[in-house]
Amino acid sequence: MSCDAAGVVAALRSAAEVVEAHRDELVTLDREIGDGDHGENLKRGFTAVLSKLDNAGDTPGAVLKVVASTLISTVGGAAGPLYGTAFLRAAAKLGTEPELTASSVVDALAAALEGVVARGKAEVGDKTMVDALTPAVAAARDAAGSSVAEVLRAAADAAGKGAEDTVPLVARKGRASYLGERSAGHMDPGARSTALLLRAFADAAS
């Protein structure tokens, strides 16, 4: 993809397709330890995002700001505020720069993580999207000297592993925490959707 606003829009269109394709999987994961609405909520949110992308702005940051406000207003449950905050913090970090660079992508991902942690008060090991996003940021930092595509690929790989690593964990945050020990043995749906989105962005950048 190009690294300007048009490239970010294209990546978001790809992400919406991935959310659509994995809607049922995310519903199933969330049904096992949550409300069962994560997949449908994300699908609704990214469908709304698609309707806004044609006039989303002329910088990557402007595009991500539109995504943030759209997700906050259309996605139910915890996912809306968390993903909305992630995109909003990333947008703020990018500011008005016209194109993404490897280092600015790292900074945006780190800002997104900080926003999610601040909003959800979760840490690694709590069995949340933080378990996917934290290693993603660390891997992105390690790849910062390469290209945007390499940074995103490293982040996506680490997020996928992080999501897998939530399976044996006992949830300490969110609705899943009500299940106690019974939450172990299931992948966290938020961690899985985080990994899916980062993979979609990486694939679009390749």
C-alpha positions as CSV (number, residue, x, y, z in Angstrom):
1,M,0.0,0.0,0.0
2,S,1.0,3.6,-0.3
3,C,1.7,5.2,3.1
4,D,-0.5,8.3,2.6
5,A,-4.2,8.7,3.5
6,A,-5.3,6.7,0.5
7,G,-3.1,3.8,1.6
8,V,-4.6,3.9,5.1
9,V,-8.1,3.9,3.7
10,A,-7.2,0.9,1.5
11,A,-5.9,-0.9,4.6
12,L,-9.1,-0.2,6.5
13,R,-11.2,-1.5,3.7
14,S,-9.2,-4.7,3.9
15,A,-9.6,-4.8,7.7
16,A,-13.4,-4.5,7.3
17,E,-13.3,-7.5,5.0
18,V,-11.4,-9.5,7.5
19,V,-13.8,-8.6,10.3
20,E,-16.7,-9.7,8.1
21,A,-15.0,-13.0,7.3
22,H,-14.2,-13.7,10.9
23,R,-17.5,-12.4,12.4
24,D,-18.8,-15.9,13.3
25,E,-15.5,-17.0,14.8
26,L,-15.4,-13.9,17.0
27,V,-19.0,-14.5,18.1
28,T,-18.2,-18.1,19.0
29,L,-15.1,-17.1,21.0
30,D,-17.1,-14.4,22.9
31,R,-20.0,-16.7,23.5
32,E,-17.7,-19.0,25.4
33,I,-16.5,-16.4,27.9
34,G,-18.5,-13.3,27.3
35,D,-21.7,-11.9,25.8
36,G,-21.3,-13.4,22.4
37,D,-21.6,-10.1,20.6
38,H,-18.0,-9.2,19.8
39,G,-18.0,-10.3,16.2
40,E,-21.3,-8.7,15.4
41,N,-20.4,-5.5,17.2
42,L,-17.1,-5.2,15.3
43,K,-18.8,-6.0,12.0
44,R,-21.3,-3.2,12.6
45,G,-18.6,-0.8,13.5
46,F,-16.4,-1.5,10.5
47,T,-19.4,-1.5,8.2
48,A,-20.1,2.0,9.5
49,V,-16.4,2.9,9.0
50,L,-16.6,1.9,5.3
51,S,-19.4,4.4,4.8
52,K,-17.1,7.2,6.1
53,L,-13.9,6.4,4.3
54,D,-14.5,8.3,1.0
55,N,-14.4,11.6,2.9
56,A,-12.2,10.7,5.8
57,G,-9.5,13.3,5.3
58,D,-6.2,13.8,3.5
59,T,-3.7,12.6,6.2
60,P,-3.3,9.2,7.9
61,G,-4.1,10.8,11.2
62,A,-7.3,12.4,9.9
63,V,-8.5,9.0,8.6
64,L,-7.8,7.3,11.9
65,K,-9.6,10.0,13.8
66,V,-12.8,9.3,11.7
67,V,-12.4,5.6,12.4
68,A,-12.1,6.3,16.1
69,S,-15.3,8.4,16.3
70,T,-17.2,6.0,14.2
71,L,-16.3,2.9,16.3
72,I,-17.0,4.7,19.5
73,S,-20.5,5.7,18.3
74,T,-21.4,2.4,16.7
75,V,-19.7,-0.5,18.5
76,G,-21.4,-1.8,21.6
77,G,-19.9,-3.4,24.7
78,A,-16.3,-2.8,25.8
79,A,-14.9,-3.0,22.2
80,G,-16.2,0.3,21.0
81,P,-14.5,2.5,23.7
82,L,-11.3,0.4,23.6
83,Y,-10.8,0.3,19.9
84,G,-12.1,3.8,19.5
85,T,-9.5,5.0,22.1
86,A,-6.8,3.0,20.4
87,F,-7.5,4.6,17.0
88,L,-7.9,8.1,18.6
89,R,-4.6,7.9,20.4
90,A,-2.9,6.7,17.2
91,A,-4.4,9.5,15.2
92,A,-3.3,12.1,17.7
93,K,0.3,10.7,17.7
94,L,0.4,10.9,13.9
95,G,-0.8,14.4,13.9
96,T,-0.8,16.0,10.4
97,E,2.1,14.2,8.9
98,P,1.2,13.3,5.3
99,E,2.7,9.8,5.1
100,L,3.5,7.0,7.5
101,T,7.0,5.9,8.2
102,A,8.2,2.8,10.0
103,S,9.0,4.9,13.1
104,S,5.6,6.7,13.0
105,V,3.8,3.4,12.8
106,V,5.6,2.2,15.9
107,D,4.7,5.4,17.7
108,A,1.1,5.1,16.7
109,L,0.9,1.5,17.8
110,A,2.5,2.4,21.2
111,A,0.0,5.3,21.6
112,A,-2.8,2.9,20.8
113,L,-1.7,0.5,23.5
114,E,-1.3,3.3,26.0
115,G,-4.9,4.4,25.3
116,V,-6.3,0.9,25.7
117,V,-4.4,0.4,29.0
118,A,-5.6,3.7,30.3
119,R,-9.2,3.1,29.3
120,G,-9.5,-0.6,30.3
121,K,-7.1,-0.6,33.2
122,A,-5.8,-4.0,32.0
123,E,-2.3,-5.4,31.9
124,V,-0.5,-8.4,30.4
125,G,-1.9,-11.6,31.8
126,D,-5.4,-10.3,32.4
127,K,-6.7,-12.1,29.2
128,T,-7.7,-9.1,27.2
129,M,-6.6,-7.4,23.9
130,V,-3.6,-6.0,25.9
131,D,-2.1,-9.5,25.7
132,A,-2.0,-9.2,21.9
133,L,-1.2,-5.5,21.6
134,T,1.7,-5.4,24.1
135,P,3.9,-7.9,22.3
136,A,2.8,-6.4,19.0
137,V,4.2,-3.0,20.1
138,A,7.4,-4.6,21.3
139,A,7.9,-6.5,18.0
140,A,7.2,-3.4,16.1
141,R,9.8,-1.5,18.0
142,D,12.4,-4.2,17.2
143,A,11.6,-3.8,13.5
144,A,11.5,0.0,13.5
145,G,14.6,0.2,11.3
146,S,12.9,-1.5,8.4
147,S,9.8,-0.7,6.3
148,V,6.2,0.1,7.3
149,A,5.3,-3.4,5.9
150,E,8.0,-5.1,8.0
151,V,6.9,-3.3,11.1
152,L,3.3,-4.2,10.7
153,R,4.2,-7.8,9.8
154,A,6.2,-8.1,13.0
155,A,3.4,-6.6,15.0
156,A,0.9,-9.0,13.5
157,D,3.0,-12.1,14.1
158,A,3.5,-11.1,17.7
159,A,-0.2,-10.3,18.2
160,G,-1.2,-13.6,16.8
161,K,1.1,-15.4,19.3
162,G,-0.2,-13.1,22.1
163,A,-3.8,-14.1,21.3
164,E,-2.9,-17.8,21.4
165,D,-1.2,-17.3,24.7
166,T,-4.5,-16.1,26.2
167,V,-6.0,-19.6,25.9
168,P,-4.7,-21.0,29.3
169,L,-5.1,-17.7,31.2
170,V,-7.8,-17.0,33.8
171,A,-9.5,-13.8,33.0
172,R,-9.1,-11.0,35.4
173,K,-10.9,-8.2,33.6
174,G,-14.3,-7.8,31.9
175,R,-17.2,-10.2,31.7
176,A,-15.0,-13.2,31.3
177,S,-13.6,-12.6,34.8
178,Y,-17.0,-13.6,36.2
179,L,-16.3,-17.1,35.1
180,G,-13.1,-17.4,37.2
181,E,-11.2,-20.6,36.5
182,R,-13.7,-21.6,33.8
183,S,-12.4,-18.8,31.6
184,A,-9.2,-20.8,31.1
185,G,-9.0,-22.9,27.9
186,H,-10.6,-20.2,25.7
187,M,-8.9,-17.6,23.5
188,D,-9.8,-14.0,24.4
189,P,-12.0,-12.6,21.6
190,G,-10.5,-9.1,21.9
191,A,-7.0,-10.4,21.6
192,R,-8.0,-12.4,18.6
193,S,-9.7,-9.4,16.9
194,T,-6.6,-7.3,17.6
195,A,-4.4,-9.9,15.9
196,L,-6.8,-10.1,12.9
197,L,-6.8,-6.3,12.4
198,L,-3.0,-6.1,12.6
199,R,-2.7,-9.0,10.1
200,A,-5.1,-7.2,7.7
201,F,-3.0,-4.0,8.0
202,A,0.2,-6.0,7.4
203,D,-1.2,-7.8,4.4
204,A,-2.4,-4.5,2.9
205,A,1.1,-3.0,3.4
206,S,2.9,-5.8,1.8
